[in-house]
Amino acid sequence: MTDKSSSLEVDNIRQETTTALGELTGEIITCRNCARLVEHRERIGEVKRKSYADWDYWAKPVPSYGDPLAPLMALGLAPAAHGGNRTGRVFTGDSSATFLVKAMHEAGLANQPLSEHRDDGLQYHGVYVCAAVRCVPPQDRPTPEEQRTCLPYLVREMQLLPNLRVVLALGQIAFQAALRALTEIAGRRLRAKFGHGEVFRFEPGLPMLAACYHPSPRNTNTGRLSMEQLVETLRMAKRLSEEELAVRTGRA
């Protein structure tokens, strides 16, 4: 295969994946399946935080964002009340986003260290970022039923990403969501226990699952997760995903 034909094939795959993900995004942002979450996200958008009084809050389910051909997925818990629920982009406009995107930039996964609003120019390279629950939950605690209701979106997203080789779960709830999604895809029960820096390989053709503490203030302000630790974990996940993709495509 010539370089030109190979490039055209990649372009076609990118276009097909982008289109499919766009259709899924349309379903996600119109979802009203969880009455408690719908009421909560919309009320926040009406009441607002004083410092964001001039903002037109997104106040809908927050779609994923990133490279459609990425071999790595970074999976968080849910949008922040005045972060993603305000800005309409996952990990954007709150303290967790500030910490994560700076680390993404240092790890070579983002073109800039800031994630402030949807039109700030942020681009991810080799990583696709999403959340286990797409609406902001009260006290950042989605119920088990709400997590189950949102799970099919994650399963479909994983299946649509053609190069996905590693899922990096940020926090225990995201880890359990990823494990349940991979179990659905595998068609059998998979077992893994959360531990920062742990990596689980299941079977050929199924993405690996890696674990990381969530970059929330309760972890970063207490020193449980330092910037150095997060950058190291991101680099590890990036390296593994690229190596696995190279083996899959015969470029190793």
C-alpha positions in Angstrom: 0.0 0.0 0.0 1.4 3.4 -1.0 1.7 6.3 1.5 -1.0 8.1 -0.4 -3.5 5.3 -0.3 -2.7 4.7 3.4 -3.3 8.3 4.1 -6.6 8.2 2.3 -7.7 5.1 4.3 -6.9 6.9 7.6 -8.8 9.9 6.4 -11.8 7.8 5.5 -11.7 6.0 8.9 -11.4 9.3 10.7 -14.4 10.7 8.8 -16.5 7.6 9.4 -15.7 7.6 13.1 -16.3 11.3 13.5 -19.7 10.9 11.9 -20.7 8.0 14.1 -19.5 9.7 17.2 -21.4 12.8 16.2 -24.6 10.8 15.9 -24.0 9.4 19.4 -23.2 12.8 20.7 -26.6 14.0 19.4 -28.3 11.3 21.4 -26.3 12.0 24.5 -26.9 15.8 24.7 -30.7 15.3 24.3 -30.9 12.5 26.9 -33.5 13.1 29.8 -33.5 9.5 31.2 -32.6 10.4 34.8 -35.1 12.9 36.3 -32.9 13.7 39.3 -30.0 14.6 37.1 -32.0 16.6 34.6 -33.5 18.7 37.5 -30.1 19.2 39.1 -28.2 20.2 36.0 -30.9 22.6 34.8 -31.3 24.2 38.2 -27.6 24.9 38.4 -27.8 26.5 35.0 -30.6 28.8 36.2 -29.2 29.7 39.7 -25.6 29.9 38.5 -22.5 30.7 40.5 -22.1 34.5 41.2 -18.7 34.6 39.5 -20.3 33.1 36.3 -23.6 35.1 36.4 -23.0 36.3 32.8 -22.5 32.8 31.5 -25.2 30.9 29.4 -24.8 27.6 31.1 -24.7 24.4 29.0 -26.9 22.6 31.5 -27.2 19.4 29.4 -25.4 16.1 29.2 -21.8 16.8 28.4 -20.3 15.0 25.3 -16.9 13.6 25.0 -14.0 15.4 23.4 -10.8 14.3 21.7 -9.0 12.4 18.9 -11.4 10.0 17.2 -8.5 7.8 16.2 -6.9 7.8 19.7 -5.5 4.5 21.1 -6.1 5.9 24.6 -9.3 6.9 26.4 -9.3 9.0 29.6 -12.5 8.4 31.6 -13.6 10.7 34.4 -16.6 10.5 36.7 -19.0 13.2 35.6 -19.1 16.9 34.7 -18.5 19.5 37.4 -21.4 21.7 38.3 -19.6 24.9 37.2 -17.1 23.2 34.9 -18.5 21.0 32.2 -22.1 21.7 33.1 -21.3 25.4 32.5 -19.0 25.2 29.5 -20.4 22.1 27.7 -17.0 20.4 27.3 -15.7 17.5 29.5 -13.0 18.5 31.9 -13.3 22.2 31.1 -13.5 25.2 33.4 -13.0 23.8 36.9 -10.1 22.9 39.2 -9.9 19.2 38.2 -9.8 20.3 34.5 -7.0 22.7 35.3 -4.9 20.0 36.9 -5.6 17.3 34.4 -5.1 19.3 31.2 -1.8 20.8 32.5 -0.7 17.2 33.0 -2.0 16.1 29.6 0.1 18.9 28.0 3.2 17.8 29.8 2.6 14.2 28.8 2.3 15.2 25.1 -1.4 14.6 24.8 -2.7 18.2 24.6 -1.6 21.2 22.5 -2.0 23.6 25.4 -2.1 23.5 29.2 -5.4 25.2 29.6 -9.0 24.1 29.3 -11.3 27.1 30.0 -14.2 27.1 27.5 -15.3 25.3 24.3 -13.6 27.8 22.0 -10.2 28.1 23.8 -8.3 26.1 21.1 -7.6 23.0 23.1 -6.9 19.9 21.0 -6.0 16.4 22.2 -3.6 14.2 20.4 -3.8 10.4 20.9 -6.4 10.6 23.6 -10.2 10.7 23.8 -11.7 12.2 27.0 -15.2 11.3 28.4 -17.1 10.8 31.6 -18.8 7.7 33.0 -21.9 9.8 33.8 -22.7 12.6 31.4 -24.7 14.9 33.7 -23.6 16.6 36.9 -24.9 14.6 39.9 -25.7 16.2 43.3 -22.6 16.1 45.6 -20.7 14.4 42.7 -22.4 11.1 43.6 -24.4 9.5 40.9 -26.7 6.7 42.1 -26.1 3.1 40.9 -29.2 3.3 38.8 -27.9 6.5 37.1 -24.6 4.9 36.4 -26.3 1.9 34.8 -28.5 4.2 32.7 -25.5 6.0 31.3 -23.4 2.8 30.7 -24.7 2.0 27.2 -23.3 5.3 25.9 -19.8 4.4 27.2 -20.1 0.9 25.7 -21.0 2.3 22.3 -18.3 4.9 22.4 -15.6 2.3 23.2 -16.9 0.2 20.3 -16.8 3.2 17.9 -13.2 4.1 18.6 -11.3 2.0 16.0 -7.9 2.3 17.6 -8.8 2.1 21.3 -6.2 0.0 23.2 -6.1 1.4 26.7 -8.8 3.0 29.0 -7.3 5.1 31.8 -10.0 5.4 34.5 -9.7 8.5 36.7 -11.1 7.4 40.1 -12.9 4.4 41.4 -16.4 5.1 39.9 -14.9 5.6 36.5 -12.9 2.4 37.0 -16.0 0.4 37.8 -17.8 2.0 34.8 -15.0 1.0 32.5 -14.9 -2.5 33.9 -18.6 -2.9 33.4 -18.4 -1.5 29.8 -15.5 -3.9 28.9 -17.4 -6.8 30.5 -20.4 -5.9 28.2 -18.1 -5.9 25.1 -16.3 -9.1 26.1 -19.5 -10.9 26.8 -18.1 -12.4 30.1 -17.4 -11.1 33.5 -14.1 -9.4 33.9 -12.4 -8.9 37.3 -10.1 -6.1 38.3 -9.5 -4.1 41.5 -8.8 -0.4 41.5 -5.3 0.7 42.5 -3.4 3.8 41.3 -1.0 2.9 38.5 -2.4 -0.7 38.1 -2.9 -2.0 34.6 -5.1 -5.0 33.7 -4.9 -7.0 30.5 -7.9 -9.2 29.7 -7.8 -10.8 26.3 -6.6 -10.1 22.7 -8.7 -7.5 21.0 -10.0 -6.0 24.2 -8.6 -2.7 25.5 -6.5 -2.7 28.7 -7.7 -1.0 31.8 -5.4 1.3 33.7 -6.3 3.1 37.0 -5.4 6.5 38.3 -6.6 8.7 41.2 -9.1 11.3 40.1 -7.5 14.8 39.7 -10.0 16.3 42.1 -9.0 18.9 44.7 -9.6 16.4 47.5 -6.8 14.4 46.0 -4.5 17.1 44.6 -4.7 19.5 47.5 -4.0 16.7 50.0 -1.0 15.4 48.1 -2.6 12.0 47.3 -2.1 12.8 43.6 0.8 15.1 42.6 1.3 16.6 39.2 4.4 14.4 38.8 2.3 11.2 39.6 -0.4 12.2 37.1 2.0 13.0 34.3 3.9 9.8 34.9 0.6 7.8 34.8 -0.5 9.6 31.6 2.8 8.9 29.9 2.6 5.2 31.0 -0.9 4.9 29.5 0.1 6.8 26.4 3.1 4.5 25.8 1.1 1.3 26.4 -1.6 2.4 24.0 0.8 3.3 21.3 2.7 0.1 21.7 -0.5 -2.0 21.6 -1.7 -0.1 18.5 1.7 -0.7 16.8 1.4 -4.4 17.4 -2.2 -4.5 16.2 -1.3 -2.7 12.9 1.9 -4.6 12.4 4.1 -1.5 12.9 5.9 -2.7 16.0 
